[in-house]
Amino acid sequence: MAIAEDNPGGRRRSPPLLRHLRKGAATIGAVLITMLGLLFVTFLIGRVMPVDPVLSVVGERASKEVYDDAFRAMGLDKPVLVQFAYYLRDVLHFDFGTSLLTARPVSEDIARVFPATFELATLGTLFGVVLGVPLGVIAAVRRGSWVDQSARVVALIGYSMPIFWLGLVGLLIFYGILGWVGGPRRLDIFYQDIVEPRTGLLLLDSALQGEWGVFRNAFSHIILPASILGYYSMAYISRMTRSFMLEQLGAEYVITARVKGLPERRVIWRHAFGNIKVQLITVIALSYANLLEGAVLTETIFSWPGIGSYITTALLSADMAAVLGGTIVVGLIFVLLNIFSDLLYKFLDPRAK
Amino acid sequence: MKPFRKMLASVVLGLALAAPGAPLYAETPPNMLVIANRIDDITTLDPAESFEFAGSDVIRNIYGKLVNFDPMNLDAGYVPDLAESWTVSEDGRTITFKMREGVKFASGNPVRAEDAAWSLRRAVILSKTPSFILTQFGFTPENVEETITFDADANTVSITTDKRYATSFVLNCLTATIGAIIDKETVMANEVDGDMGNAWLKTNSAGSGAYTLVSWKPNESVTLKANPDFYLGKPAMDRVIVQHVAESATQRLMLERGDIDVARNLNPDDIAGLEGKDGIAIDSELRGRLMYISLNQKHPVLSKPQVRQAIKYLIDYQGMQDSFLKGQYVIHQNFLPATYLGAVDENPFSLDIERAKALLAEAGVSDLEITAGVREAQERLEIAQSLQNTFAQAGITLNLEVGTGKQILTRYRARELDMYIGAWGPDYPDPHTNAGTFAYNPDNSDEAQATGLLAWRNAWDTGGLTEKVAAAVVEPDREVRAQMYRDIQAEFRETSPFAIMFQKIEQIGRAENVQGLSLGGAITAVSYWTVTK
């Protein structure tokens, strides 16, 4: 009764802490369900794929006895749902299984390959944002000018040119002919095994350990693939920025701001750009997530030992423990980037609070 | 905004300072061999388990064997290695090896007869894929204590086979990867749950060979360090680094820049581009891999002898060799690769549309439509397209089922494909390795599940060839044995549902200062210990 009297208009609002906890629990629940669904679908695809996973273990020359032993050892004689339940149990114990291809725990493999991709994707996205956003804004502000036309051509080339071609031509010119950058792979052989891998991010590890020779060499190797990925990222980001900005620049509040006599820079950057930040974050987050999945072709051309080529090789060889481990990581990246974007929305857009 | 600008400025400045300072070297150090190769097929470095090309390359340089091939004289066949001599019992079933004295493993432990016997027993007991190379002699996990024995005092090891085999056959098999002699003490110190050190040895080494394993980073690199106690003397190259570089064009660029010494996966375009370049040499070696097509004998039409014969005349061997396979494959129509005991160089088939049409008409076949399984690999797809073209000229529609290697292989092993376009590499350097799969099929029923036999996969009852192959493998006289294989191949060429087409040539790009690199020919793997700069 007391409650009804305190709150005669309806349900009582929960205290803020409880509300946050509830929201947090709901988010975690959503993440878990998403991950479970993702794992189940991937697991199922792995089992119905017309590839015999036992062959990946024993090779095509194995005798029937060797084959049968491996078949049983891999638990393939059990129903798919039981196999999935076993897998899930192991995952909950942080055991992602052993990769057939590398003979190592999948978690160890991912800890090795993911930092390589992370480093490349982060630098690529950084290039994409630093160049793409201003380019998109300028193109929108000077619509129809040579800057706009050039930006569109750059974006069009970025969209239409195959990345492996650009990668090879880049290598040929900047590594093969000019010698400005290091070649494929993350380091020259002379610099390998000098830095102790703490984070797996070579630039960071070498800087932290004061190995500036290794840092310079690692940078000379990463700059080309990162620039190429950054170029594609820039093409996408600049085009989207341009289109978001055009929408804002035609809005009435911008006209009002201009009529009020505000400086043009303030109108563009404070008012118009301020309003596209939320949309832009989605675009950047998506582009970043795509790169974090691993750019398989770029990794192949540059012999970059990243997660993209790891998952692809595993998939082609029916190494399902590795594929599922990789899927968990990629799925988590998408989910976390989504949550991070949501949080940023609230920070940047008062309406979302 | 000010702090942000400051940060941005320092980042840009940092990048600008870092870039021009990056040192670039024009060549690798004189005591280091750097190779670019595709090494993503390595799944283990345990000799009892390894069965892939790149893995064999590594293991050959880490482990000694009882008998081995001399990289500088591969034609000599097997020669003494860790065994300095051997004798064969009167009944031909027991071979006793006298171990070489004073040889040490890289760990410092002596190489004993006990290590040799234990290594062979271990390979049988572990029953991994290549174990058939040893178990075909009647060794089983239950009987290895009696069939593979050692005498510590006499420093000898003896193996007793279930029946008499050609001695050359047994010794050839011991030169395979699985014949590697392992340091028992070191490996057993790392045993987990009775695995005889299998898990540990997948990523470590315990041999007496020219090199020891420093690291294997999957899909990245393999690094080897010279073994100073190698009984043939410390190798000239202190370190060998094999880097995984998948793309041919990338390998070529790295070779031209001097970042690597050897590029092992160059396509014909890149080979052509490198020819005549200063400081770079191109080497070609005949390897054991054969490219073939086969016809499923469950198919009512493909099982007709005239159709099988017609197909062999519908292949443009010369055209393919001279165009997209140029320099990479050579015409070879027999199941024993050139350089093998009993190999023949008769290649009677050539593209002859009219003759094929006549054979098809004789069989009463018109408007035939078949589906071939082929894996997604450029050279195989190009072969498949050439076949589509020539088959069509005789009224045969060839549909392609393209998939990954594992997908197609799964269907092939289940006897589900009409036709298969693929490759086969020998398992060990003895003629039985190919005779025993192409022309041997003791039980052709589905229940036999002899998926390892190519004849079974194509549901081919070999007629009398199975018995002839069984007889050849026990023939003690080397020359008689060779003649038996020549006869088997002559019959096989005419009657089998296999059209063997090409033998692989490996072409590599090499820095000219690198000398003495043996790729192993058709019979073994690469050797680094003979390399000098």
Interface residues (C-beta under 8 A of the other chain):
Chain A: M49 P50 V51 D52 L55 S56 V58 G59 E60 R61 A62 S63 K64 E65 V66 Y67 D69 S99 L100 L101 T102 A103 R104 D109 R112 V130 L168 L171 L172 Y175 G176 G179 W180 V181 G182 G183 P184 R185 D188 I189 F190 Q192 D193 G213 F215 R216 N217 F219 S220 I223 T300 I301 F302 S303 P305 S309 Y310 T313 L316 S317 A318
Chain B: L8 L15 A18 A19 G21 A22 P23 L24 Y25 T28 P29 M32 V34 D40 T43 T44 F51 E52 S127 K128 T129 P130 S131 F132 T135 A199 K202 T203 S215 K217 P218 N219 E220 S221 I241 Q243 H244 V245 A246 E247 A249 T250 L253 M254 E256 R257 D259 G403 T404 G405 K406 Q407 L409 T410 R411 R413 D427 Q449 A450 T451 G452
